[in-house]
Amino acid sequence: MSQADQKCSQCGSQNCYQDGQLWICPECFHEWALSAAAEPVQELPKFLDANGVPLQSGDTVIVVKDLKVGKETLKSGTKVKNIRLLDEPEDGHDISCKIEGFGSMYLKCSVVKKAK
């Protein structure tokens, strides 16, 4: 990237210069690495099932172990359709769903796998 193309990400100044591996803005004194500006940061998926497969809202999942729900047990292998992933976990649970015979409930990503 040429010096003319480089702008400060803090103040937008075009008076930036390169000093070794760093770019420096003399107006706001912001410094940043050239490699950091050139490579976009890839964020890992937030919601992964028990096998490490990314989950999305609307997916169908299968429960991978028996879960105690009140006096009853949600059996391993139960299919759960149309899950909704929560932006803010509810008591550590990432998934909101409705399960036939159990109603609305929350599940953790670690106890389900994505159905094929």
N, C-alpha and C positions, 0 to 999 in steps of 0.2 A: 504494500500500500504506500503510495507516495505521500510526502509530507503535505501536499496541497489537499489530498483527500481526507486526511485525518482531522477529526474534530473532537473536542473535549466532550465527554459524555456528561460531565457535571454542569458546565456553563455554556457549552456550545461554541466556544472560541475556536477560531481557525489558526491561532498563533501558537500551535503546539509544535514541539520539537522532540526528536528522538535522542535519547542518551543511553547508548548500549542497548539493553533489552527493554527499556522503559520508554514510554511516551510521557511527556511532562507538559502541563499547561501552566504558563507563567502568570496567568491572570487569577486562577483560583487555587493553584498549587496542587491540583489533582495529578496523581501518577497512576499509570496502568501499564500492564504488560502487553506487548504487541500480540503475542500468541493468544492471550485471553480475548482480545478484541476480534481476532480472526476466527476463532473456533467457538461456535455456539455451544452452550452447555446443554447436554441432553439429560432430561430428568427421567428417573426410573419410574415405572408405573407404581401408583400408590396402592392399588388393590390387587394382590396376588392370591391365587387359590393355594390349597395345600401342596400342589405340585409346582408352584411358581409361575403359573400361567396367568396373564393379566385378565382381570374381570372388568366388565362394563355393565352399566345399568341396562336392564332388559334381558340379560343373559339367563340361561337356564343352567342350574347347578345341581349337583348330587351331593347329599350329605355323606361324609366318609366315615363317620363313627356314630355309635349310639349316643344320643343326648337326652338327659333327664329333663323333662318339661313338666313341672309340677309333679303329679303322681303318675304321669304317663311317660313313655319313652319314645322319642323320635328315632326311628330305626335307621341304621346305616343303609344307604342305597335309595333313600327317599328323594324323589325328584322335586325340585323347587323351581317354578317358572317365574319369569319376569321379575327378577330381583331389582332392588333399588339400592345403589351404593350411597352411603351417608358421607357428606362432607365433614361433619363433626361426629365422631364415634359416640354411641350411646352406651355408656358403661363398658367400653372396650369392644363393642359390637359394631361391625362395619356395614352390615347388610340389613335392610328392612325388607320383609317379604310376607306373603300370606301362604300358609300351608294348609291344604285340605285336611280337615279333622282337628287342626290345632289353632287356626285363625292367624291373626297378625302376630309377628314375632321378629326378634332381631337375632342374627347369626354372626359368627366371626368368619372371616375369609379363610382362616386356618382349618376349619372343619368342613369345608366344601371343596369340590373339584368341578371345573367347568364341564358341562355335558357336551358331547360331540354332536 
